[in-house]
Amino acid sequence: MWRTVGCAFPLILLLLIPLLFFLFYFQLATFSFTKLGLSPETAILFFGLCLIGGIVNIPISRRRIIVEEGTFFGFPFFFYYPPRVREQIIALNLGGAILPGLFSLYLLFTRAPLVPSIIATAVVTAVAYALARPVPGMGITLPAFVPPLVAAAAAWLVARENAAPVAYVAGVWGTLIGADLLNWPRFKDLGALVLSIGGAGIFDGIFLVGIVAALLA
């Protein structure tokens, strides 16, 4: 029996590692949002809603895109194949755009000074736009660690006493504007049937913004 338990222990430990990592991340995220002014209960609720909201996309625009151009076969053009047209949906991600956007507005009116927030947001916007990469069939991708680190550095330089809320505001809006909104003209060429603002390759970066911002508190 002990031999069986001993053999199973590494497997049990391997299964527990993701759970322990999630619990640590959950505690860190909750702590970060309490540092930004939320109560522990509200921080847990906000964290949970953002996490679940990452799979919720709310459509805001629909348009038709040509997947394949029309072609002719034969001479003198006896056979014509019409272009393949599909509907492309552009949506707002609940956990990566709507909820962080609303919370950053709350911080802007209560804790984050306006001018430093604008300056830091402009810096994050420029960096996010420069590093964002459109991926055909998927959407816009951006290295997840870039928005929080750039937002933290910019906020520390322009608003040291209020660096945490400024970093959150700059990280959220700078990422959304630089990575997604400024790439709006490219959306049609990506070919994806659903393009999520604040989702896909952008969600991770925005989600990490709150945690990094709290480290400045």
C-alpha positions as CSV (number, residue, x, y, z in Angstrom):
1,M,0.0,0.0,0.0
2,W,2.8,2.4,0.9
3,R,4.5,1.7,-2.4
4,T,1.3,2.6,-4.2
5,V,0.9,5.8,-2.3
6,G,4.6,6.6,-2.9
7,C,4.2,6.1,-6.7
8,A,1.0,8.2,-6.8
9,F,2.5,11.1,-4.8
10,P,4.4,12.7,-7.7
11,L,1.3,12.5,-9.8
12,I,-0.9,14.1,-7.1
13,L,1.8,16.8,-6.6
14,L,1.9,17.4,-10.4
15,L,-1.9,17.8,-10.4
16,L,-1.8,20.2,-7.4
17,I,0.8,22.6,-8.9
18,P,-1.7,24.3,-11.3
19,L,-4.2,24.7,-8.5
20,L,-1.6,26.1,-6.1
21,F,-0.4,28.5,-8.8
22,F,-4.0,29.7,-9.4
23,L,-4.6,30.2,-5.7
24,F,-1.4,32.2,-5.4
25,Y,-2.3,34.3,-8.5
26,F,-5.8,34.8,-7.1
27,Q,-4.5,36.1,-3.7
28,L,-2.0,38.4,-5.5
29,A,-4.7,39.8,-7.8
30,T,-7.1,40.3,-4.9
31,F,-4.3,42.1,-2.9
32,S,-3.6,44.3,-6.0
33,F,-7.1,45.5,-6.4
34,T,-7.5,46.3,-2.7
35,K,-4.4,48.5,-3.0
36,L,-6.2,50.3,-5.8
37,G,-9.1,51.2,-3.4
38,L,-11.5,48.2,-3.5
39,S,-12.6,46.3,-0.5
40,P,-11.4,42.7,-0.3
41,E,-14.9,41.4,-1.1
42,T,-15.3,43.8,-4.1
43,A,-11.7,42.9,-5.2
44,I,-12.6,39.2,-5.3
45,L,-15.8,39.9,-7.2
46,F,-14.1,42.2,-9.7
47,F,-11.3,39.7,-10.2
48,G,-13.8,36.9,-10.8
49,L,-15.9,38.9,-13.2
50,C,-12.8,39.9,-15.2
51,L,-11.6,36.3,-15.3
52,I,-15.0,34.9,-16.4
53,G,-15.6,37.9,-18.6
54,G,-12.6,37.0,-20.7
55,I,-14.7,34.5,-22.6
56,V,-17.6,37.0,-23.1
57,N,-17.6,39.1,-26.2
58,I,-20.3,41.7,-26.8
59,P,-20.8,42.5,-30.5
60,I,-20.7,46.2,-31.4
61,S,-20.3,46.0,-35.2
62,R,-20.9,43.6,-38.1
63,R,-19.7,43.9,-41.6
64,R,-19.3,41.6,-44.6
65,I,-15.8,40.6,-45.7
66,I,-14.7,38.9,-48.9
67,V,-13.0,35.6,-48.0
68,E,-12.3,34.7,-51.6
69,E,-12.5,36.7,-54.8
70,G,-14.9,35.6,-57.6
71,T,-13.2,33.6,-60.4
72,F,-13.8,32.6,-64.0
73,F,-13.1,29.1,-65.4
74,G,-13.2,28.2,-69.1
75,F,-13.4,30.3,-72.2
76,P,-15.4,32.3,-73.0
77,F,-16.2,32.4,-69.3
78,F,-18.9,29.7,-69.3
79,F,-18.4,29.1,-65.6
80,Y,-18.4,31.8,-62.9
81,Y,-17.8,31.3,-59.2
82,P,-19.0,34.2,-57.2
83,P,-16.9,35.6,-54.3
84,R,-17.2,34.0,-50.9
85,V,-18.5,36.6,-48.5
86,R,-18.8,36.1,-44.7
87,E,-19.9,38.3,-41.8
88,Q,-17.2,39.7,-39.5
89,I,-18.2,40.6,-36.0
90,I,-16.3,43.1,-34.0
91,A,-16.9,42.8,-30.2
92,L,-15.9,44.3,-26.9
93,N,-14.5,41.7,-24.4
94,L,-16.2,42.0,-21.1
95,G,-13.2,41.0,-18.9
96,G,-10.5,42.6,-21.1
97,A,-12.1,45.9,-22.1
98,I,-15.4,46.8,-20.5
99,L,-14.8,46.1,-16.8
100,P,-11.1,47.3,-16.8
101,G,-12.2,50.3,-18.8
102,L,-14.9,51.2,-16.3
103,F,-12.7,50.7,-13.3
104,S,-9.9,52.8,-14.8
105,L,-12.5,55.6,-15.3
106,Y,-13.4,55.3,-11.6
107,L,-9.7,55.6,-10.7
108,L,-9.4,58.6,-13.0
109,F,-12.2,60.4,-11.2
110,T,-11.1,59.4,-7.7
111,R,-7.4,58.6,-7.4
112,A,-5.4,59.1,-10.6
113,P,-4.4,62.7,-11.5
114,L,-5.6,63.7,-15.0
115,V,-2.4,65.1,-16.7
116,P,0.0,62.4,-15.5
117,S,-2.6,59.8,-16.6
118,I,-2.8,61.3,-20.1
119,I,1.0,61.4,-20.4
120,A,1.5,57.8,-19.2
121,T,-1.4,56.6,-21.4
122,A,0.2,58.2,-24.5
123,V,3.5,56.4,-23.7
124,V,1.8,53.0,-23.4
125,T,-0.3,53.7,-26.5
126,A,2.8,54.4,-28.6
127,V,4.6,51.3,-27.3
128,A,1.6,49.0,-27.7
129,Y,1.0,50.3,-31.3
130,A,4.6,49.7,-32.2
131,L,4.7,46.1,-30.8
132,A,1.2,45.0,-31.7
133,R,1.1,42.4,-34.5
134,P,-1.9,41.6,-36.6
135,V,-2.3,37.8,-37.0
136,P,-4.5,36.7,-40.0
137,G,-7.4,34.6,-38.8
138,M,-6.8,35.5,-35.2
139,G,-6.6,39.2,-34.4
140,I,-4.1,41.5,-32.7
141,T,-1.4,40.0,-30.5
142,L,0.9,41.8,-28.1
143,P,3.5,40.4,-25.6
144,A,1.6,40.2,-22.3
145,F,4.3,41.7,-20.1
146,V,4.7,44.9,-22.2
147,P,1.7,46.9,-21.1
148,P,2.1,46.5,-17.3
149,L,5.8,47.1,-17.3
150,V,5.7,50.2,-19.6
151,A,2.7,51.6,-17.7
152,A,4.5,51.1,-14.4
153,A,7.6,52.8,-15.6
154,A,5.7,55.7,-17.1
155,A,3.5,56.2,-14.0
156,W,6.6,56.1,-11.7
157,L,8.2,58.9,-13.7
158,V,5.2,61.2,-14.0
159,A,3.2,60.5,-10.9
160,R,5.4,58.9,-8.2
161,E,3.0,59.6,-5.4
162,N,0.0,58.2,-7.4
163,A,1.9,55.7,-9.5
164,A,-0.5,52.8,-8.9
165,P,-3.8,54.2,-10.2
166,V,-2.0,56.1,-13.0
167,A,-0.3,52.8,-14.0
168,Y,-3.6,51.0,-14.1
169,V,-5.3,53.7,-16.2
170,A,-2.4,54.0,-18.6
171,G,-2.0,50.3,-18.9
172,V,-5.7,49.6,-19.7
173,W,-6.4,52.6,-22.0
174,G,-3.0,52.7,-23.6
175,T,-3.2,49.0,-24.5
176,L,-6.8,49.2,-25.8
177,I,-6.0,52.3,-27.9
178,G,-2.6,51.4,-29.2
179,A,-3.1,47.7,-29.8
180,D,-6.7,47.5,-30.9
181,L,-8.3,50.8,-31.7
182,L,-5.4,52.2,-33.8
183,N,-5.4,48.9,-35.7
184,W,-9.1,49.1,-36.5
185,P,-8.4,49.7,-40.3
186,R,-6.5,46.4,-40.4
187,F,-9.4,44.4,-38.9
188,K,-11.0,43.8,-42.3
189,D,-7.8,42.3,-43.7
190,L,-7.3,39.8,-40.8
191,G,-10.0,37.5,-42.1
192,A,-11.1,36.5,-38.6
193,L,-14.9,36.0,-38.2
194,V,-14.8,37.5,-34.6
195,L,-12.4,40.2,-33.6
196,S,-12.5,41.0,-29.9
197,I,-11.3,44.3,-28.6
198,G,-9.5,43.5,-25.3
199,G,-9.7,39.8,-25.9
200,A,-7.5,37.2,-27.6
201,G,-3.8,38.3,-27.5
202,I,-4.6,41.5,-25.6
203,F,-6.5,40.2,-22.6
204,D,-3.5,38.8,-20.7
205,G,-1.6,42.1,-20.9
206,I,-4.6,44.1,-19.5
207,F,-5.2,41.5,-16.8
208,L,-1.6,41.8,-15.6
209,V,-1.8,45.6,-15.4
210,G,-3.7,45.6,-12.1
211,I,-1.2,43.3,-10.4
212,V,1.8,45.3,-11.5
213,A,0.1,48.6,-10.7
214,A,-0.4,47.3,-7.1
215,L,3.3,46.7,-6.7
216,L,3.8,50.5,-7.0
217,A,1.3,51.2,-4.1
